[in-house]
Amino acid sequence: MERIVVKFGGSSLADAGQFRKVKAIIEADQRRKIVVVSAPGKRHPDDEKITDLLYRCHKLAAAGGDFSKLLAIIRQRFAEIATDLALASPVPSALDELRTQLTAGCDADFAASRGEYCCALLMAAYLGAEMIDPGLSVAIGGDGSVRPETYENLGKLLADHAKTYVMAGFYGYDGSKSQRPVKTFSRGGSDISGAIAARAAHAALYENWTDTSGILIADPRLIYDPKVIGEISFAEVREMAYMGASVFHDEAILPVREAGIAIRIRNTNRPNDPGTLITPKLSAHALARTEIAGIAGKQGFSMISVAKTMLHHQAGIAYRLLGALLEHGISFEHCPSSIDSISVIVETEQLAGKEEAVVKTIRRVIEPDSLVVEHNLALLAVVGEGMSSTAGISGKVFTALGKNGVNVRIINQGASEINIIIGVAAEDYEKAVLAIYMAFTG
């Protein structure tokens, strides 16, 4: 029987009521045999995540302070869940061990990992499942990447298709050190753990359960109740994430993308919602259903524009311009050009304290006729794999912006033709997003 890996985020595990929802979801599909859990999240806006409490515990312990009150709060959180579910909890002994390790000077990674570890112990007890400790099987390199041996190690532990497994997310062991100490991924790393488990188990699907019903076409802070994207490709998600959209942990896509395993984003609190399918290749239906996949954007950019007569005849001009940025440790986002000018867009914060020196270097290596630095810019990306084969997308975008009085400062499109990058003044950013959204969904 094919299997589905299900990963539940912190909001899906915040209390006993959420645990019950998780169990109902798992029991609704017998293919959901591998469960990956985060640490319990906030129960209400003023609450604290277990992981944040654990980091605070470690900080106090490292400073020689008294962390007992914080540890007692963590202990109480898990005890309340266990009591409400009528479980004989295995968590107290794990927290006793954590106290010992904190006193002995354990590192922050070990302390933070105990939230997922304890949650997995509790969930395994609740489901009658086998608990998998990734600290024994998930090898993380010194650069934070997943080491190849992980998939063989974990695959052996997940081999029995008749069993239900519960694996802690967010951490593994440091494969670059002989002692193999616990090592965490970056925050949000339980998404990575779920993808690793899906690849190791050769799963048919990776379901990521959270508190939203999928990926939204646009930022809900800018657009009221934006539509959910039904299907989106890995490439489209990557483009949207790069441009600031809160879509899916970028590193979590890699393990399943390489294995060709699709991801479905689902809502624990609304399990009947179809969510968003993230797939290696869009179906014909998805390509036909809409002209774009989504809109994403970020503010806080600056543009350095250099003009010089016959610029296009000067060999290595881009090399010299980008080399001037490299000399000052500045990376660039885009580099549009024309016959007599070339511009480079960078994050404004990278220029802080360096702008005068950067300008001086560019003047020295290029000797431009003019050089202008423009601040307070925002970049928008209109993303969609079907754009390259659909006539009129660009016209629709720029017509919408023009009708709403948005002046376009930058236009750029990558060779893949999967997105159109638009630069506008920061004060026009929200208006631009709304105009484009309404043009394609209104």
C-alpha positions in Angstrom: 0.0 0.0 0.0 1.3 3.5 -0.9 1.9 5.8 2.0 1.4 9.5 2.8 3.6 11.5 5.1 1.7 14.0 7.2 3.4 16.8 8.9 1.6 19.0 11.5 2.8 22.4 12.5 2.8 23.9 16.0 -0.6 25.5 15.7 -2.0 22.1 14.9 -0.5 20.7 18.1 -1.1 23.5 20.6 -3.4 21.7 22.9 -5.4 18.4 23.4 -8.2 19.6 21.2 -5.7 20.0 18.3 -4.3 16.5 19.1 -7.8 15.1 18.6 -8.1 16.8 15.2 -4.8 15.4 14.2 -5.9 11.9 15.1 -9.1 12.2 13.2 -7.2 13.4 10.1 -4.8 10.4 10.3 -7.6 7.9 10.8 -9.6 9.4 7.8 -7.0 7.9 5.4 -5.3 4.6 6.1 -2.4 5.7 3.9 -1.4 8.3 6.4 1.2 6.1 8.1 4.1 8.5 8.8 3.4 11.5 11.1 6.0 14.3 11.6 5.3 16.8 14.4 6.5 20.2 15.4 6.6 21.4 19.0 3.3 22.8 20.4 2.6 26.3 19.3 0.6 29.2 20.6 -2.9 28.4 22.0 -3.8 32.1 21.8 -2.1 35.4 20.7 -0.6 36.1 24.1 0.8 32.6 24.5 4.3 31.4 23.9 5.5 28.6 21.6 7.2 25.7 23.4 10.3 26.3 21.2 10.6 29.9 22.3 10.4 28.8 26.0 13.1 26.2 25.4 15.4 28.8 23.9 14.8 31.1 26.9 15.5 28.2 29.2 18.9 27.6 27.5 19.8 31.3 27.6 19.1 31.5 31.3 21.0 28.2 32.0 24.0 29.4 29.9 24.1 32.6 32.0 24.0 30.7 35.2 20.4 31.8 35.9 17.4 30.0 37.3 15.4 28.4 34.5 13.1 26.3 36.7 10.0 28.5 36.3 10.2 28.3 32.5 10.8 24.6 32.6 7.8 24.2 34.9 5.6 26.1 32.3 6.8 23.7 29.6 6.1 20.7 31.8 2.6 22.0 32.6 1.8 22.5 28.9 2.6 18.9 28.1 0.9 17.6 31.3 -2.3 19.4 30.4 -2.4 17.7 27.0 -1.7 14.3 28.4 -4.3 14.6 31.2 -7.0 15.8 28.8 -6.2 12.9 26.5 -6.1 10.4 29.4 -2.5 9.4 28.6 0.2 8.0 30.7 2.7 10.6 29.5 6.4 9.7 28.8 7.3 13.4 28.7 8.2 14.0 32.4 11.3 11.8 32.2 12.4 13.5 29.0 12.1 16.9 30.7 14.0 15.6 33.7 16.8 14.7 31.4 16.6 18.1 29.8 17.0 19.7 33.2 20.1 17.6 33.8 21.5 18.6 30.4 20.8 22.3 30.8 22.6 22.3 34.2 25.5 20.5 32.5 25.8 23.1 29.8 24.1 21.5 26.7 24.0 23.6 23.6 20.9 25.5 22.3 20.2 23.0 19.5 19.7 20.2 22.0 17.5 22.3 24.2 15.3 23.6 21.4 14.9 20.1 19.9 13.2 18.8 23.0 9.9 20.5 22.1 9.6 18.3 19.0 11.0 15.3 20.8 8.5 15.5 23.7 5.6 16.2 21.3 6.5 13.1 19.2 6.6 11.0 22.4 3.2 12.2 23.4 1.7 11.8 19.9 3.1 8.3 19.5 1.5 7.3 22.8 -1.8 8.8 21.7 -1.8 7.0 18.3 -0.3 3.8 19.6 2.5 4.4 17.1 6.3 3.9 17.0 8.3 7.0 17.8 11.2 7.8 15.5 14.0 10.0 17.0 15.7 11.8 14.0 18.7 12.5 16.3 19.7 8.9 15.4 19.0 8.9 11.7 18.8 12.4 10.1 22.3 13.5 9.3 22.8 17.3 8.8 25.9 18.7 7.3 28.0 21.5 8.7 26.3 23.8 6.2 22.8 22.8 7.3 22.1 20.5 4.3 20.8 17.0 4.5 23.5 14.4 4.1 22.8 11.6 1.6 23.0 8.8 4.2 19.9 10.2 5.8 17.6 8.6 3.3 19.0 5.1 3.7 19.1 5.4 7.5 15.6 6.7 7.9 14.2 4.5 5.1 15.2 1.4 7.1 13.4 2.7 10.2 10.2 3.4 8.2 10.2 0.2 6.3 7.2 -1.5 7.8 4.2 -0.4 5.7 1.7 -1.8 8.3 3.0 0.4 11.1 2.2 4.0 12.0 5.3 6.1 12.8 5.6 9.4 14.6 8.8 11.3 13.9 10.0 14.5 15.6 10.6 17.3 13.2 13.1 20.2 13.2 16.3 18.4 14.1 18.7 15.5 13.4 22.4 14.9 14.3 25.5 16.8 13.2 26.9 14.5 10.6 30.1 16.5 10.4 31.1 15.6 13.9 32.1 12.2 15.2 30.1 12.6 18.4 26.9 13.2 16.4 25.4 15.9 18.7 21.8 17.0 18.1 21.6 19.7 15.4 18.5 21.7 14.4 17.5 23.0 11.0 16.6 26.7 10.7 13.3 27.8 12.2 10.4 26.3 10.3 12.6 23.2 9.8 9.9 20.7 10.6 8.8 21.3 7.0 12.2 20.0 6.0 11.8 17.0 8.3 8.5 16.1 6.7 10.0 16.3 3.2 13.0 14.1 4.3 10.6 11.5 5.7 8.5 11.5 2.5 11.6 10.9 0.4 13.1 8.3 2.7 9.8 6.3 2.7 9.2 6.8 -1.1 5.8 8.3 -0.1 3.1 8.9 -2.7 2.4 12.3 -1.2 3.6 14.7 1.4 0.8 16.5 3.3 1.7 19.6 5.2 -1.0 20.5 7.7 -1.1 24.0 9.1 -3.6 26.7 10.1 -4.3 28.0 6.5 -6.2 26.3 3.7 -3.3 26.5 1.2 -1.1 29.1 -0.6 -2.8 32.4 -1.3 -2.5 34.2 -4.6 -1.5 37.4 -2.9 -0.5 38.7 0.6 -3.6 38.7 2.9 -2.2 41.7 4.7 -2.6 43.7 1.4 -5.6 41.9 -0.2 -8.8 41.1 1.8 -9.5 37.3 1.7 -7.4 36.5 -1.4 -8.1 33.3 -3.3 -6.3 30.1 -2.7 -4.1 28.6 -5.4 -5.4 25.2 -6.3 -2.2 23.9 -7.9 1.2 25.3 -8.3 4.6 24.0 -9.4 7.8 23.7 -7.5 9.3 26.4 -9.7 6.5 28.8 -9.1 6.6 28.3 -5.4 10.3 29.0 -5.4 9.8 32.2 -7.3 7.1 33.4 -5.0 9.2 32.5 -1.9 12.2 34.3 -3.2 10.1 37.5 -3.6 8.9 37.4 0.0 5.7 35.4 -0.1 5.0 33.2 2.9 4.4 30.1 0.9 6.5 27.1 2.0 9.9 26.7 3.6 12.2 26.9 0.6 14.6 24.2 1.8 11.7 21.8 2.4 10.9 21.6 -1.3 14.3 20.2 -2.3 14.1 16.6 -0.9 10.7 16.0 -2.4 11.4 17.9 -5.6 14.4 15.7 -6.3 12.3 12.6 -5.7 9.3 13.9 -7.7 6.9 13.7 -4.7 4.1 16.2 -4.6 3.1 18.3 -1.6 -0.3 19.3 -0.5 -0.9 22.1 2.0 -3.9 21.5 4.2 -5.7 23.1 7.1 -6.0 21.1 10.3 -8.9 23.2 11.4 -10.7 22.8 8.1 -9.7 19.4 6.9 -12.3 19.3 4.1 -10.8 22.2 2.3 -8.7 20.9 -0.7 -5.8 23.1 0.0 -2.9 23.7 -2.5 -1.1 21.0 -4.4 2.6 21.7 -5.1 3.6 19.5 -7.9 6.8 18.9 -10.0 4.8 19.5 -13.2 1.5 21.4 -13.6 -1.4 19.4 -15.0 -3.0 20.5 -18.2 -6.0 21.6 -16.2 -3.9 23.8 -13.9 -2.2 25.4 -16.9 -5.6 26.2 -18.4 -7.3 27.3 -15.3 -5.7 30.7 -14.8 -3.2 33.0 -16.4 -1.0 33.5 -13.4 -0.2 31.5 -10.2 0.3 34.4 -7.8 1.7 37.8 -6.9 4.5 38.4 -4.4 6.7 41.3 -3.6 9.0 43.1 -1.2 9.9 46.6 -0.3 13.2 48.2 0.7 15.2 48.3 -2.6 17.5 50.9 -4.2 18.6 51.2 -7.8 22.0 52.4 -8.9 21.8 53.7 -12.5 24.8 54.3 -14.6 24.7 56.1 -18.0 27.5 56.5 -20.6 27.5 57.1 -24.3 28.3 53.9 -26.3 28.1 51.9 -23.1 27.1 48.8 -25.0 30.4 48.8 -26.9 32.5 48.6 -23.7 33.5 45.0 -23.0 33.1 43.9 -19.4 30.9 46.8 -18.3 28.6 44.6 -16.3 31.6 42.7 -14.8 33.0 46.0 -13.6 29.7 47.3 -12.1 29.0 44.0 -10.3 32.7 43.8 -9.3 32.3 47.2 -7.6 29.5 45.8 -5.5 31.4 42.6 -4.7 34.3 44.8 -3.5 32.0 46.2 -0.8 30.3 42.8 0.0 27.0 43.7 -1.7 24.8 41.3 -3.6 22.4 42.3 -6.3 18.8 41.4 -7.2 18.5 42.4 -10.8 20.6 44.2 -13.5 18.4 45.7 -16.3 20.2 47.5 -19.1 19.8 49.5 -22.3 22.0 50.7 -25.1 23.6 53.5 -23.1 22.8 52.6 -19.5 22.9 49.9 -17.0 21.2 49.6 -13.6 21.6 47.4 -10.6 18.9 46.8 -7.9 20.1 46.0 -4.4 18.5 45.8 -1.0 18.7 49.2 0.6 20.0 47.9 3.9 23.1 46.5 2.2 24.0 50.0 1.2 23.8 51.4 4.7 27.1 53.0 5.6 28.6 52.0 2.2 26.7 54.1 -0.4 29.3 56.8 -0.7 32.2 54.3 -1.1 30.2 52.2 -3.6 29.4 55.2 -5.7 33.1 56.3 -5.6 34.2 52.8 -6.7 31.7 52.7 -9.6 32.8 56.2 -10.8 36.4 55.0 -10.8 35.9 51.7 -12.7 33.3 52.9 -15.2 33.8 56.7 -15.5 30.1 57.2 -16.3 28.5 60.3 -17.8 25.9 60.2 -15.0 25.3 58.0 -11.9 22.0 58.2 -9.9 21.0 56.3 -6.8 17.3 56.0 -6.2 15.8 54.7 -2.9 12.4 53.7 -1.7 11.6 51.1 -4.3 9.5 48.0 -4.1 9.7 44.9 -6.4 6.7 42.8 -7.4 6.7 39.4 -9.1 3.8 38.2 -11.2 4.4 34.4 -11.3 3.0 31.7 -13.6 4.4 28.9 -15.7 1.7 29.5 -18.3 2.6 33.1 -18.9 5.2 32.3 -21.7 2.5 30.6 -23.8 -0.3 33.0 -23.1 -0.6 36.2 -25.1 -1.4 39.4 -23.4 -0.3 38.8 -19.9 2.2 41.7 -19.8 -0.4 44.0 -21.4 -2.9 43.1 -18.8 -0.4 43.7 -16.0 0.7 47.1 -17.2 -2.8 48.2 -18.3 -4.0 47.6 -14.7 -1.1 49.5 -13.3 -1.6 52.4 -15.7 -5.3 52.7 -14.9 -4.6 52.9 -11.2 -1.9 55.6 -11.6 1.1 53.4 -10.8 4.3 54.5 -12.4 6.5 51.6 -13.4 10.2 52.2 -12.7 11.6 48.7 -13.5 10.6 45.9 -15.8 12.6 42.6 -15.9 11.8 39.1 -17.0 14.0 36.1 -16.5 15.0 33.7 -19.3 12.6 31.1 -17.9 9.7 33.5 -18.5 8.1 32.2 -15.4 7.8 35.7 -13.9 7.7 39.4 -14.6 9.5 41.6 -12.1 8.1 45.1 -11.7 9.7 47.9 -9.8 7.5 50.7 -8.4 7.9 53.5 -5.8 7.3 52.2 -2.3 4.3 54.4 -1.8 2.6 52.7 -4.8 3.4 49.1 -3.7 0.0 48.2 -2.1 -1.9 49.9 -4.9 0.1 48.0 -7.5 -0.5 44.6 -5.8 -4.3 45.3 -5.6 -4.4 46.5 -9.2 -2.8 43.3 -10.6 -4.8 41.0 -8.3 -8.1 42.5 -9.4 -7.0 42.4 -13.1 -6.6 38.6 -12.9 -9.2 37.6 -10.3 -11.8 40.4 -10.3 
